[in-house]
Amino acid sequence: MSTAGPIGRLGRWSAAHARWVFVAWAVLVIGLGVLAPRVETALSGAGWQDSGSQSVQARALIQANFAGNSSSALMVVVHSPTLTATDPPFASAITRSGALLRADHRIASVAPPTSGSTISADGHTAIIMGGAAADPTAMVRAADALKGPLSRVGSTQVTVSLTGASGMWSDFNTANRNAMMRSEFLSWPVTLAILVLAFGALVAAGLPLLLTIIGLAASAGALYVASQVSEVSIWAMNFALMFALALGIDYALFIVVRFRAAFFGRNLSAEDAVAETMDTAGKAVLFSGLTVLISLSAVMLVPSPAFRSMALGIMLSVIFILAATMTLLPAVLAKLGTRVDKGALPWAHGGEHRSARFAAWGERLWRRPALYGVPALIALLVLAVPVVGLKTGMPSIKVVPASNSARVGYNQVQAAFGTGAPGSLQVVGPAQEMAQAAQIAAADPGIAHVTPLATGQDGLALIQAIPTTDPSASATGTTIDRLRAELPTGVLVGGAAAENHDLAALLSTYTPIVIGIILVLGFILLLVALQAPVVAAIGVLTNLLATGAAFGIARLVFQDGHLAGVLGFESQGFLDAWGPVFFFAMIFAISMDYTVFLLSSAKEHWDRSHDAHEAAIGGMAHSGRVILAAGAVMVAVFFTFALSGPLPPKEMGVILGVAVALDALLVRLLLVPVALRVAGRWAWWRPAWLHRVLPEVRFGH
């Protein structure tokens, strides 16, 4: 029996006590799994805000003092191309819509349409406002419940559409959920097919999916528990599901391939094979998981409930997948033994850990690094150039399908009341200051008109300032900033458009901070794992190439509209503002996954031989096939999202899919080996002082 380190001993213990491991995981998964079906209704559709912003302060004041008519209020649009508000069928639709709103306990007040204000000049469009009696999350759920009954109030002559911020998020979340389900339905059979090709055995191919299902059930239940304590975005579940699938497959691939090599290739006992596997591949998986968690923890710095809960969702899925990989998978492998290759296909070679093809590819790169490295580097840099002109903004109404009530009502309001009417700015402050505030707003070139002053409780007054520009236009943000600079002290500018503007400003501030922290922490973790600053820097810097290229392509596709017809979306003229910070964290986490797999294998060979050539070739030969298979699975998963419903999932699918494809093919399997060739022995240089500071980490057994 060979000596194993802590991770190897944990794997051996799990293998020897498989029954206890199975029982513990069964209790955990059943305990959390019974809560999983409730998670969809418990999660929030809102939370996209800068919690410390002026607009959120304004929303709280308006909510409490103006009958709930804040940005969360429901806007019901009654419209007819032929009838007017005084015609009986039109008036009946208004009355019945008002009754539906009053019957819901989440509606604080109902403001019927009034001439000269919420009835259009031609009389064909009228707006009913349902004041919010609950928080933004509950108001999105109110929109979920009311939009169907309200639409049925209409007739062939009159349409009734629920819109406003809560209505938009309701429609978007529904479309997003349906798109995610379609994507998962498409991705699972593709994933299984790729895994069968990679493993060459049906049982072995099923292990990553087992790990994923367990991680998903536990994550969903844990998210439900978290939602009872604080607001958790519904996107947290979407991202948790995607990462559980991606990382579960990655980790299981790396572990199972190494186990089969030890068990079949070296004829070790199942327990010894598990111990060796976990002492080598398991240690790499642990460092990879820690890197993912560190990358996502940096996103938690953004003071927005949606961002923090999305990061939390992914971190929970990573924790459960990592725990299952460290304990449950070794126990399952030990119990399966020779049956891990059951259902083997003709090309399966269970004991083949070192790939002759990838070793030959590594030798080719070693002999002619410039021939392959220079074109790859140029290609990535050229693809990254468009990033210079990348624009970002908060999601516009274009993220909602054209047939949905929120978008129909939005377009009707714009046509009847002006371009900026769906995003009216709510200006609130002390009553004695508001007459002057109304004058300043009315004189502003970015404001079309101002509504009469409304008085509320606690000595406050409110006006609605209608912008001349679309709520998602950058000019509207400029108007908001100008008003805030000119209005009297104590007067606040809020409304849905202002909340989006404030969140976009917050993200532009935090994005470079988060990216910088991710890079520094990633470098430190790689330094600890690999014990060499040069190779750690190679790992981090090459990650940036694939990321930059992916965002360059994102600019061409989503900002400039190339391939919009093929992918089935309408360009907003910008990338959603949350994309750079959140997608960077996700791409960096996945890239570091492959980096750790490749470089930990190279370090294992370096520690054994102290030969730079053997380290580079051995790392490629032992990890190249796993990286290629894992990358193929991830690309398949992400590109199914690129084909799904609303625009944000398409952005996610294209950016992450392109990033993974470029990272696996051009970076990990080409540029990193070339960089190791160029650096030679210096890649593994470790100064004496660093040797004294760092804990000793070895990936050999």
N, C-alpha and C positions, 0 to 999 in steps of 0.2 A: 504494500500500500504506500503510495507516494504522499509526501507532505503537501498539504493544501493550506492556502491562506484563509482569511476569515470568510470570504465569499464562497470559496470552495467548500469550507466546512459547513456553511449554511446549506449549500446544495446537497452535500452528503447527508446532513441531518434530515433534510426534507425528503430525500430518497429513502432513508432508513425508517422514517416515521410517516410514510405516505398516508396512512389511514387518518392520523391526526390532522395532517395538512388538509386532506379532503374534507374532513368534518368541519374544520375551522372555516374554510372557504365556503362550504355549503351554508353554514350559519350566516356568514357575512353576506353572501349573495342573496340568499332567501330573505334575510332581514331587510336589506336595502332594496332588493328586487320587488318586494310587495309594494313599496312606495313608488317605484319607477313609473307605473301607469298614471300616477297623479301629477307627474312633474310638468306635463305640457300645460295643464290648466293653472298650475301654481306659478309658472314663470312669467316675467314681466314683458310687456311689449314696449315699455317706455324706458326711461333712464338715460336717454341720450341728451345729456346736459352737462354744463360746467356747474357743479354744485355750489361753488362760491361766487357765481356771476351775478351781475346786476339784474339780468333778465329773470333768474330764478327767484331773487328777492322780490321783484315786481309781481311775479306769478303768485307768490305766497300772500302778498298784500291784497291783490285783486281777488284772489280766491276767498279770503276771509271777509272782505269788506264790500264786495260788489256782486253779491248773490252768485258767486262761483263763476262769473264770466271771465275766467282767465284763459290762457292758451290751451288748457285741457278741456274747455267747454266743447259741447257737440254742436256742429253747424249742420243744420238740415236745410237742403236747397229744394224748393218746390218750383218746377219749371214746366212751361207749356209753350210750344211754338205758335199755338193758335189762340189759346185762352189767356185771360188776364186774371189778376188776383181777385177781382170782383165777380167773376163768373162762378156760378154755383159749384161745378165739379172741382175747380181750382180751390175755392174757399173751403169746400168739404175736405180736400186733401190736407189743407193747412190745419183745420180743426182736428182731424183724426191723428195727424202727426203730433200735434201738441198734446193730445190725450195720451199717446204712447209714451212720450217723454215724461209727462207728469206721473205716470204709473210706475216709473222706475225710481227706486229709492236713491240711486246714485245721481239723480238730477236734482239740483238745489232750486232751480227756478226755470221758468220757460218764458222767453221773450218773443211774443208773436211779431210777425212782420209789420212794419210801420211805413207809411208813405213818406217819401223823401229821404229815407234812411236805409231800410232793409227791403224795400220793394223797388225794383228797378224802374227807371223812367218810363219804359214802354209797358210796364205792368206784367211782363211775361215771366219774371223771375222774382221769387220771394225767399227770404232767409228767416228761419226760426232758430233761435239760440237756446240751447239747453245748458244752463249753468252747472258747473261741476260741484258735486257734493262729496267727492272722494279724491284720492291722490291720482296722479297721471296713470299709474298702472291700472287702477280700478276703472278709470274712464276709458281706457282702451278695451277693457273687458265689457264695459257698458256698450261701447260701439259694436263689439262682436255680437252682443245679444240683440241690439236694436236695428242694425242695418238691414237685416232680412225683413222683419215686420214693417219697417218704414218703407222699403221698396215696394211692398205689396199694397200699401195704401194708394199708390199711384194707379193709373189707368192707361188706356191707349192714348189718351189726350194729355195726361199729366204724369211727369216723373217726379219721384221723391228720392233724393240721394243724400246719404250721410257723408259729410266731409269734415274738414278741419284737421288739426294735428292728430287727435285721437282716432278719427276715422281713417286717416292715411296709414297710421301705424297698424290699425286693425286689418286693413286690406293687405298691407305689405306683409304682415306676419303670416296671414293665411296663405298668401301666394308663396311665401318663402317656405313655409312648412310643407306645402304640397310639393314644391320643387325639390326640397331635401328628400322627401320620401321617394320621389321618382328617381332621384340620383342614386340613393342607396339601393333601390331595387335593381337599377342598371349595373351598379358597381360590384355587387356581391358575386354574381356569376363570372364576371370578367376577372375579378380578384382570384376566385377559386381556380379558374383556368390557368392563370399565370403561376399560381402556387404549385399546381400539379406539374406544370412544365419545369418549374425551378427545382422541386423536390424529387419528381419522378416517382412519387408514391402517394397514394390517396390518404392514408392515415397521417403521414407526416404533413401533408398539405392542409389537413383539417386542424392541426394544432394551433396555428396562428388565429384561425377563426374562432376556436374555442376560447383562446385568450381574449380576443376582442369582445366576444359576447359577454364574458364575465366582467371585463372592465366596463363595458357599457351599462350593464345592469347595476353594478355597484355605483358607478358615477351618477346615473340618473337618480337613484335613490338618495345619494348624498346631496345632490343638487336640490332635491325636494326638501330635505332637512334644512339646507342653507336658506332656501326661500322662505322658511318660516321665521327666520331670524332677521333677514334683510332682503332688499330687492335684488332679484337675480334675473338678468335678461334672458329672453328665450333663445337668443343667439348663443348663450353659454352651452345649451344642450346641443345645438348644431355643431359647434366647434368641438365639443367634447366627443361627440359621436365620430366626427371625422378623424380626430387625432387618435382616438382609441383604435380605430381601424388601421390607420397608418402605422402608428408605433407598435401596436400589437403584432402586426405582420413583420415589421422590421426586426423587433427583438426576438420573436420566435424563429425567424429565419436564421439569424446569427447563432442562436443557441442550438437549434436542432441540427444545423449543418455541422457544427463543431462536435455535438454529441455523436452523430452518426460516424464521424471520422474516428473518434476515440473508441467507440463501441465496436464498430465493424472493422475499421482500418487497423486498429492496434489490439483488438481482441481483449479489451479490458472488461471487467465485470461492469454491470449496469451502474452500481454505486460509484465505482472508481471513475467510470466514464463521465458520470454526472459531476463528480468533484473536480475533475480536470476541466470539463466544459465551463463550469461556473468560475473556476479560478482564472480562466483566460477570457472567454467570450462573455461570461457573466459580469466580470469586472468592467469590461468595455461597455456593456449595456448599462451598468450602474452609472458610470461617468456620463454616458450619453443622456440618460434620464435626468441626472442632476443638471446637465447643461440646458436641457429643455426647460426645466423648472426655473433655473436662474434667468433664462431669456424672458420667460413669461412673467416672472415676478417683477421685472422692471416695468411692465405695462401697468402694474398695480399702482405705480406712482401717479398715473393720470387721475385727477380727482373727478371722475365721472362714474356713476353707478354702472352704466352699461359696460364700460371698458373693464372695470374691476371684476365684475361678475363673469364676463367672458373669459378673462384670464383665469379666474377661479375655476370655471368649468373645465378648461383644458388642463389645468394643474391637477385637479381631482382625477381626471381620466388618466393622466400620466402616472400619478401616484399609484392608482389601482393596477394599471398595466405593469408598472415596474415591480410592485409587490408580488403580483402573480407570476411574473417572469422569474423572480428570485426564489420563490418558494413552491408555487403550484406546478409550474412547468417542469422543474427537476423531478418532482414526485411523480408526475404523469410519465415522463420519459423513463424513469427507473421501473415503473410498473409495466410499461409497454415492452421494454427490452427489444427483442427481435421483431415484435409486432409493429414497431414504428415504421418498418418498411413494408407492412402489409398492403397489398394492392399495388405492388411495385410495377412500374412500366418498363418496357424493354431497355430504355436508356439509363435507368436508375443505377447509380453507383454509390451505395450508402456509405462506404468507407473512404470515398474520394473527397478529401478536404482541399488539397492543393490542385488547382485547375491548371492543366497543361496549357490551355489556350490563353488564359490570362497571364501565366508566366511568360509565354512567348510574346504577348503584347507588351508586358513590362520590359522584356529584353530589347524589343524594338525601340521603345521610348528611351531606354538607357543609351542605346547606340546612337540614336539620331534625335536628340531632344529638341534642337532648333527646328527641324523639319516639321514636327508635329506641334510643338509648344507655341511657336510664334504665330502661326495661323489661328490657333484656338484663342490665344490672347487677343489678337486683333479682332476676331469675330465678336468676342464678348465685349470689348471696348466699344466697337462700332454700335452694337445693340444697345449699349448703355448710354450713348450720346444723347438720345432724345430726352433723357431724364432732366436735362438742363431746362427744358421748357415745360416741365410737368406742372399742371395747375390742379389744385384741390378745392373742394367745396362740399358743403353738406348735401345729402341726398335731396333731389328735387322730386316733384310729383311724378317725374318720368320713371321712377323706380316702381311705381304702382302700375299694374296692367291697365291698358286703355279702357277696358270694359268695366272696371270696378267702380263702385259708387263714389269712392273718395275722389277719383280722378274725373269722373263725369261731373260731379258737383263742383269741383275746383274749376273746371273749364267753363261751366255755366256762370259761376260767380265772376270769373275774369271777363267773359263776354258781356255781362250785364253791368258790372260795376267798375271795371277797369283792371289793368294788368296786375297791379299790386294789391287788389282787394282781398285775395285769399290769405295774404300775409300782413294784415294790418298791424301796425305798431301800437302797443298799449302804453300810453304815457300816464303815469300815476304819481301823485305827490300831494303835499299839503294844499288844501283848497285855496289858501291865500296866494300860492305861487302859480296856480294852474292857469289863470287868465293870461299871465305873461307867457307861460309855457305854450299855450294854445297859439298865441300870436307868433312865437318863434317857429313853431312847427308849421303853421300855415304859410309862413314866408320862406320856408326852406325849399330850394329848387327840386329836391328829391321827393317832396310830398305833394300828392295830387289834391287832397282836401282833408279837412279835419272835422270830426263829428262834434256835435254840441257837447258841452261839459256835463258830465254825470257826477253827482255827489254820492258819496258812500259813507260808511261809518268811520268813526275815529278821526273826523276832520279831514278826510281824504277826498280827492276828486280825480276823475279819469276822463281822458279823451282817447279816441282812436285816430291815429294818423295813417292815412292810406298812401303807401309809396307809389311813385310813378313807374316803378320797375318791378319785375317778377321777384317773388320772395327769395328765390335761389340765386338771383343775379348778384354779382360782386358789387354793383352800384348800390344795391339795397344795404349792404354792409357798410359802405362808405357813408350813406345817409344816416345810419344808426350811430356811427362814430361821431359824425358832425353834430347831430342833435345832442348827444350826451355831452359834448364839449360846450355847447351853447346854452343848454337848459339851466334853470336855476338849481342851486345846490339842494339836494334832497328830492329832486324829481327824477324818477327812474323810467327807463325805456325797456319795455318787455314785449311779450308776444312770441308766437312760435318762430317767426323769422329772426327775431333778436336772440332767442335761445339757440338757434342753429348757428348764428353768427358768433355768439360767445363761445360755443363749443369748438367751432372751427379755429378761432383765435387761440383757444387753450391748446388745441392739438398742435398748431404751428409752433407754440412755445415749448411744448413737452417732447415733440418728436425728436429733435436733435439730442435732448437730454437722455431720453430712453435709449436711443440708438447708441450713444456714447457709453452708457452704463452696460448695455448688452455686450458691446465689443470688449470692454475692459474685463468684465466678469468672465466672458467666454475665454479670453486669453489666459486669465489666471487659472481657470479650471483646466484648460489644456496644458498649461505649464505644470500644474500639479500631476496631471495624468501622464504626460510624456517626458517630464523632467528636463526639457530642453527648450530654451527660449526661441531659437530659430525655427524649429519645426512647429512650435505653438503659434508663432507669428504667421508661418505659411498657412496653417489651418484657418486662422481668422481672416487674413487678407484675401485668400482665395474665395472665401465665403462671399465677400463683398462683390466679386465679379459676377457671379450668377444672380445675385440680388439686384445689382444695378442693371443688368441686361433684362431681367424680368420686368422691372419697372419701366425701362425704356420701351419695351414692347407694349406694356400697359398703356403708356401715353399714346402710342400710335393707334392702338385698338380703341380704347375707351374715351380718350380726349379728342382725338382726331377722327374717330369713327370708322377707321379701316376695319373691314370684316363685320361691320354692324349688321349687315343684311344676312350674312352667313350664320352669325351667332344669335340673331333675332333680338336685337335691342336697339333702343334709341339713345344716341350719345347725348350726354348732358353737357359736353364741352369741357369736362374736368373729371378727375378721379375722386371718388368719395374721400373726404378728408381723413377718415379713420383708417384708410388703407395703408398709407406709408408706415405709420407706427405699428399697427397691429400685424400687417402682413410681413413687415421686416422681422418682427419678433418670431413669427411662425416660420418664415423661410430660414432665418438664422438657426432656429432650433432644429429644423429638419436637416439642414446642411451640416450642422455639427454632429448630428447622428451619423452621417456617412463619414465625416472627418474622423470621428473617434473609431469607427469600425476599421477604416483603412490604416490610420496612423498607429493605433494600438497594436494591430497585427504587425506593422513595420517595426514598431518598438520591440515587440516580442522577439523578432529575428535579430534586431540590433543588440539586444541584451545577451542573446545567445552567441553571436558571432563577432560583434563589433566591426562588421563589414557593411559599409554603406550600400554597396551593390546588393548584397543579400537582403538587407532590410527593405530596400525599394521593391525588389522582385518578389520577395517572400510576402510582403504586405499586399501586393497586387494579386499574387497567385492565390492567397488564402481568403481575401475579402472581396475581390472583384466580382465574382459571380453573385455573391449576396447583395452587394451594392446595386448591381444591374437589375436583379430580380426585385429587390425592394423598391428601387426607383420606378420600375415598370408598373408595379402595383400602385404606387402613389400617383403616378401620372394618370393611370386609368381612373382612379378614384376622383382626383381633382378635375379631370376633364369632363367627367359626367356632370359635375356641378356647373361647368362652363356651358353645358347644353340645357340647363334647367331654367326655370321661370324668371324671377325678377333680376334686375341688373346687379345688385351686390353679390349674390352667389356666382354670377358669371365672372365678375371681377376677381373674386376669390379663386374660382376654378382656373381661370386663365393664368393669373399671376403665379399662383402656387404650382400649377402644373408645368408652366414654362420654366419656373425657377428650379424645380426638381429635375426636369429633363436636362437642362443645361448643367446643373450641378453634378448630376450622376455621370453624364456622358463627357462633358468637356472639362469639368473641374476635377472631380475625384478620380476619374479613370484616365485622365490625360495630364492636366496641368500640375496636379500635386505630385505625381511620379516624376514629371519633368523637373519640378522645383527641387525634389529630393536628389535628382541626378546633378543638377547645377550646384546645389549646396554641398553635396558629397558628405564627408565626415563632419563638416561644420553644422549640418542639420541637427546632429545629435550632441553638439558641444554643450557642456554644462559647466559654468564657472564654479570654482571651489566654494565660494560663499553661498551659492544657490544650493549646492549639495548639502550644506550644513543646515539650511533653512527649510528645505522641502522635506516632507515625509517620503520615504522610499516607496515607490509604486512600481511593481513589475507585472507584466502581463503573461510571462512565461509560467510554466507549471513545473 
